[in-house]
């Protein structure tokens, strides 16, 4: 059995003519310890997918199982890192991480919980900023807090919803390296949503394109076999890296072009209208009143 499985999952929004089917008969299997990158264009259903696995929304059809248990709501076995940090602004770095730890590990001693919090703050290189509040941190530092909080929950799987998309290139590259280093320590299962092909090639074991919605499905799996740890500068000169990068980009562009051409040729059914007689429109005939005669 796969560690994470989505079986014939469908999800849509709206009612009647306004309904949009985002995911249709969606299937995905992830083995324990794998680092999977789901890559696709904006609006293709990536955030819907991560929200379903996180238990924040429920599928209209199909089942989602983690470690052979059906997901029917949020749980501590899934650590989620969103795009927008999701930190409590009135709490310090340490307090934001401790909030999750104190809630999940109530039977631990205060000293043990405190050491656990410090461990993960140190893991993301934020020990000097431990007592600062989010407003005093850069965007990259805030995202590090989110990563530390998710990891401190000791989840079975880490869900990353385009966690670096709002960051500048240098900060993004630094955090990508941190994520790979952290992942290599305990090989947690990771599912990352991204729209960056290079990010997927740098971090993931497998890259799976998400075909654009509505009725989004998965494309072919690209196996990333580059040796770890991966060096971005070295990869840029690797012919196999360039080949795989081009293959993935070409696939994404092809499915996007196909979707665009199909949408342009959709038959539009016009209402059954008849032309107006202009003479009658200008001089409408008033029906006679039978009582007047």
C-alpha positions in Angstrom: 0.0 0.0 0.0 1.3 3.5 -0.8 1.8 5.9 2.1 -0.5 8.5 0.6 -3.1 7.6 -1.9 -5.8 9.7 -3.7 -8.3 7.3 -5.4 -10.7 8.7 -8.0 -10.9 12.0 -6.2 -13.2 14.7 -7.7 -13.7 18.3 -6.4 -15.7 21.2 -7.8 -17.2 24.5 -6.7 -20.5 26.2 -7.4 -23.9 25.0 -8.4 -25.7 24.4 -11.7 -24.4 26.3 -14.7 -21.9 28.2 -12.4 -20.2 24.9 -11.2 -16.6 24.4 -12.1 -15.0 20.9 -11.8 -11.5 21.5 -10.6 -10.2 18.0 -10.1 -11.8 15.0 -11.9 -11.1 11.3 -11.1 -7.8 12.3 -9.7 -5.3 9.5 -8.7 -2.0 9.8 -6.9 0.2 7.4 -5.0 3.1 8.5 -2.8 5.5 6.2 -1.1 6.9 6.9 2.4 10.0 9.0 2.4 9.5 10.3 -1.2 9.8 14.0 -2.1 7.2 14.7 -4.7 6.8 17.9 -6.6 3.4 18.6 -8.3 4.0 21.3 -10.9 1.5 23.3 -12.9 0.2 26.7 -14.0 -1.7 29.0 -11.7 -5.4 28.1 -11.6 -4.8 24.5 -12.4 -6.0 23.2 -9.0 -2.8 22.9 -7.1 -4.0 24.6 -3.9 -7.3 22.6 -4.1 -5.2 19.5 -4.1 -3.1 20.4 -1.1 -6.2 21.6 0.8 -7.8 18.2 0.2 -4.8 16.3 1.5 -4.6 18.7 4.5 -8.3 17.9 5.3 -9.3 21.6 5.0 -11.9 20.7 2.4 -13.5 17.4 1.5 -13.7 15.7 -1.9 -17.0 15.4 -3.7 -16.1 11.9 -4.7 -13.3 9.4 -4.0 -11.1 8.8 -1.0 -7.8 10.2 0.3 -5.8 7.9 2.7 -2.6 8.6 4.6 -0.9 5.6 6.2 -4.0 3.5 5.4 -6.4 5.9 7.3 -9.0 7.8 5.4 -8.5 11.6 5.8 -11.7 13.2 7.0 -10.4 16.5 8.4 -7.2 18.3 9.5 -4.8 16.5 11.7 -1.3 16.8 13.2 0.0 14.0 11.0 0.0 16.6 8.2 2.3 19.6 8.6 1.4 22.4 6.1 3.5 25.4 5.0 1.4 27.9 3.1 2.5 30.8 0.8 1.5 33.5 3.3 3.4 32.4 6.5 0.2 32.2 8.7 1.9 33.4 11.8 0.3 35.0 14.8 1.6 38.6 14.8 1.5 39.1 18.6 3.6 36.1 19.3 7.4 35.8 19.1 9.2 33.2 16.9 9.5 30.9 19.8 5.9 31.4 20.9 4.5 30.7 17.4 6.4 27.4 17.2 5.6 26.5 20.9 1.9 27.0 20.3 1.8 23.9 18.1 4.1 21.9 20.3 2.3 22.7 23.6 -1.0 21.7 22.0 0.2 18.4 20.6 2.6 17.3 23.3 0.7 18.2 26.5 2.0 15.2 28.4 5.6 16.3 27.9 7.4 18.3 30.6 7.8 22.0 30.1 11.6 21.5 29.8 11.2 18.9 27.1 8.7 21.0 25.1 11.1 24.0 25.3 14.0 21.9 24.1 11.9 20.6 21.2 10.9 24.1 20.1 14.5 25.3 20.3 15.7 22.3 18.2 13.5 23.2 15.3 14.2 27.0 15.5 17.9 26.2 15.4 17.3 23.8 12.5 16.0 26.7 10.4 18.8 29.1 11.6 16.6 31.4 13.6 18.0 31.1 17.1 19.2 34.8 17.2 15.7 35.9 16.2 13.9 33.6 18.7 12.3 36.4 20.7 11.3 38.6 17.8 7.8 39.1 16.4 6.8 38.5 12.8 6.7 42.3 12.0 10.4 42.4 12.9 11.3 39.6 10.5 11.9 39.5 6.7 9.7 37.4 4.5 12.2 34.7 4.3 12.6 34.6 8.1 8.8 34.4 8.5 8.7 31.4 6.2 11.4 29.7 8.2 9.2 30.1 11.2 6.4 28.4 9.3 8.7 25.5 8.4 10.0 25.2 11.9 6.4 25.1 13.3 5.3 22.4 10.8 8.4 20.2 11.5 8.0 20.6 15.2 4.6 18.9 15.0 6.5 15.8 13.9 4.0 15.1 11.0 4.0 12.0 8.9 4.0 14.1 5.8 5.0 17.7 5.0 2.8 19.6 2.6 4.4 22.7 0.9 2.0 24.9 -0.9 4.3 27.1 -3.1 6.1 28.2 0.1 8.8 30.2 -1.7 6.7 32.0 -4.4 6.5 35.3 -2.6 10.3 35.5 -1.9 13.1 37.1 -3.8 15.4 34.9 -5.8 18.3 34.9 -3.3 16.1 34.2 -0.3 14.2 31.5 -2.3 17.4 29.8 -3.2 18.6 29.8 0.4 15.4 28.3 1.7 15.4 25.6 -0.9 18.8 24.5 0.3 17.5 24.5 3.9 14.5 22.4 2.9 16.7 19.8 1.2 19.1 19.7 4.1 16.3 19.3 6.6 14.6 16.6 4.5 17.9 14.6 4.2 18.1 14.4 8.0 15.0 12.3 8.6 13.6 11.6 5.1 10.0 12.7 5.9 7.5 12.3 3.1 7.1 15.6 1.3 4.5 16.8 -1.2 5.4 20.2 -2.7 3.2 22.3 -4.9 5.1 24.6 -7.2 5.1 26.4 -10.5 8.9 26.4 -10.8 10.5 23.6 -12.8 14.0 24.3 -11.5 12.7 24.2 -7.9 11.3 20.7 -8.5 14.5 19.5 -10.2 16.5 20.8 -7.3 14.5 19.2 -4.5 12.2 16.4 -5.6 12.6 12.7 -6.4 9.7 12.9 -8.8 8.0 15.7 -10.7 4.4 15.2 -11.8 2.8 17.9 -13.9 -0.8 18.9 -13.2 -2.7 19.2 -16.4 -4.7 22.5 -16.4 -8.3 22.4 -15.2 -11.2 22.3 -15.3 -11.3 18.6 -14.7 -7.5 18.6 -13.9 -5.6 15.3 -13.9 -2.0 14.3 -13.5 0.5 14.1 -16.4 3.4 11.6 -16.7 5.9 11.2 -13.9 9.4 12.5 -14.4 11.9 10.6 -12.2 14.7 12.9 -10.9 17.8 10.8 -10.3 20.4 13.5 -9.7 22.8 12.7 -6.8 22.1 14.5 -3.5 23.0 17.0 -2.2 22.3 18.9 -5.3 24.3 21.9 -6.3 22.4 24.4 -8.4 25.5 25.7 -10.2 26.6 22.2 -11.1 23.1 21.2 -12.3 23.0 24.1 -14.6 25.9 22.6 -16.6 24.5 19.0 -16.5 23.2 17.9 -20.0 20.7 15.5 -18.4 19.4 18.3 -16.2 18.9 20.6 -19.3 17.2 17.7 -21.2 14.8 16.9 -18.4 14.0 20.6 -17.8 13.2 21.1 -21.4 11.0 18.0 -21.5 8.9 19.1 -18.5 8.6 22.7 -19.9 7.6 21.4 -23.3 5.0 19.1 -21.8 3.5 21.9 -19.8 3.4 24.3 -22.7 1.8 21.6 -25.0 -1.0 20.9 -22.6 -1.6 24.6 -22.0 -1.7 25.2 -25.8 -4.1 22.3 -26.3 -6.4 23.6 -23.5 -6.4 27.1 -25.1 -7.2 25.8 -28.6 -10.0 23.6 -27.3 -11.5 26.5 -25.4 -11.4 28.7 -28.5 -13.3 26.1 -30.5 -16.1 25.5 -28.0 -19.5 25.7 -29.7 -21.5 28.6 -28.3 -25.3 28.1 -28.4 -27.1 31.4 -29.1 -30.6 32.1 -27.9 -33.4 31.7 -30.4 -34.1 35.3 -31.3 -36.0 36.8 -34.2 -35.3 40.2 -35.9 -37.5 43.1 -35.0 -39.6 44.8 -37.7 -38.4 48.3 -37.5 -41.6 49.8 -38.9 -43.7 48.1 -36.2 -41.1 49.1 -33.5 -41.5 52.8 -34.5 -45.3 52.6 -34.9 -46.6 49.9 -32.7 -50.2 49.0 -33.3 -52.4 49.5 -30.3 -55.1 46.8 -30.0 -58.6 48.0 -30.1 -60.6 48.0 -26.9 -63.7 45.9 -27.6 -65.7 47.7 -24.9 -65.0 51.1 -26.6 -67.0 50.0 -29.6 
